[in-house]
Structures are given as structure tokens and as C-alpha cells.
Amino acid sequence: MVLLSKASSSVSSEQYSYTSNCMPTTFSSSSSSSVPIVDLSKPDAKTLIVKACEEFGFFKVINHGVPMEAISQLESEAFKFFSLPLTEKEKAGPPNPFGYGSKRIGPNGDVGWVEYLLLNTKQEHNFSVLGKNPEKFRCIVNSYMSCVRKMACEILELVAEGLKIQPKNAFSKLVMDKQSDSVFRVNHYPACPELAMKGENLIGFGEHTDPQIISLLRSNNTSGLQISLRDGSWLSIPPDHSSFFINVGDSLQVMTNGRFRSVRHRVLANGVKSRLSMIYFGGPPLSEKIAPLPSLMKGKESLYKEFTWFEYKNSTYGSRLADNRLGHFERIAAS
């Protein structure tokens, strides 16, 4: 059972306007492992990042260089948007695939106790429907995304250095490319007071891996995130509003030929406090060919068939959240 915070909710369930009641679920979680912490200002950062990507596919970064002001401003604007009446929020949707969505996650039947905004980082969006001060929202979003993109590239260059890959921008150039298919997502998980009274939890966002190269997550000081460990148990991640959490994505798993593992994770909704998370998904250009880097093979056979990011992205649209989406691209040894 995940312990719930006793803080009050910022947004009521009435404002969220779900038509169905909260569905209780009980989960077991592990506390035997601790999340790797990487100080990006230290010389050993590259070594610690590689180790964390191999063992967890996940780590926390401190001294990341993203101004707290940029973080708090965007969080404040996001809460203002999600506090609007449902009819106002729906003007920014439906997500096709970008825009506002609620409860439904993807086109294949997955649902969660979540509402969200999904934005493409290289396209202009109709911010006029996002609250009373859309130009302010636009500026704050762009400023924040610029900061986290820079951090993503720094981390990916440290990965290359740690793996002794040349050039060191082998990964980061894909995110910095003008055609990079990166996306930005803001998830809001409203409190569910009925569960708080019973001490129960429910799925906010079901278990999945991220298909892109790398994900940078920041959330408000509310619990809920869990990652899957190698033994299949779930580790609850203590919230830390001043740090970022980094996920290895499917594409990076392929490019390292399985040396790094794309982390399976999920979110449990909080019974008494709303949770807001902001995730930058660093993705390659649509035409980019994804395959293990030759410098990492050293005579080893590739575990994956080569594919373009466009092909992989399309394949994910036909899958459920919990599916092993890389399964279609694995090389199966002849028996």
C-alpha cells in the first residue's frame, strides 16, 4: 500500500468532472532499493549515469541548472489551466494527438485517473484556448522546454562519454536536430477523496515504457510514481520538487543494444492531494534510423532490427500501454 500525503488537494474532483467514480486498487511496493542520484556538477557524473542506466534505466539528477523560477512559473500556469471548468479545458482538445485530454490514454482502450496537455515542441500551438493569459503561458512553456532540452543534451553527452562513444554528441544531436520529434506533456492527477477515506489507491497512469530516447520528469511534491525493478517488484519514488527524474527510453535501449534498459513505470493517483508532472520526451527526427551503435557492438550480434523512428512511433499507436512495443523489432534467434 502506498502511503498517502495528508496535504489538501489543489483541485477538487468536482472541477475535474469525471463521470465515473474512483476505482480502488491495492498495490505492493518495494523499499529495498534506492534511486541513484547524480550530481551533474561532479566529475563522476558520466560514470554514475551509465551505471544507473544499466541497473535501473532511471535516476535522479541534482544541480541540473534549470532555474526554479522557470519550474514554479510553469507549474502555476498549469494548475490554473487544470482548475478551469471542463468545458473551457475541452476547447484545447481533443488530443489528435496534441492538445487536452482526460481519462482516455491513447486510442486503444487505456484509461487512467489523469488529465493532460500534450504539446509538440517544434510546432506552434493554439495557446489562445489555454487560460486567460495565453501569451504568458506560451512564453513560460517555451522557456522551460529550452532549459530541459539543454539538460537532456548534457545528460546524453555524458552518456556518450561514459560509454566512450565518439563523437560525444552521438545521442544529443538527435534531440538538438531541428526536425527532432520531441514532445512535452503535462499530467494532472486530481485527488480522489473517496479513496482517501478508505486508504486506497487507483491507477493514474498505467505501467509502460517511454518510446523516445530519454525522458525528463519533474513533479510537484506529491507521491505516486513507481518504477519496476529487475525482480518485477515496484519501487515507490519519493517526490522531490527540486530535482528531475530521468527515464531511459526504448530508442536508447536499442541504440545501446540492450545494455541500457527502458524503465517500466506507472503512477498511482493520490487520495488527498493532486499531483502535477511535467515530462519532456527527447525524440529523434522521424526519418532517423534507430539501431545499435556500431561502436558498442564489438563483435556482438544486434538484438534489434533497424527501424526508423517514424516506423516505431506508428507501431506504438497500435499497442496498449503495458505492451512490449520493442517485441516487434527484436531479432529472434533461430532455434
Order of alpha helices (4+ residues) and beta strands (2+ residues): alpha-beta-alpha-beta-alpha-alpha-beta-beta-alpha-alpha-beta-alpha-beta-beta-beta-beta-beta-alpha-beta-beta-beta-beta-alpha
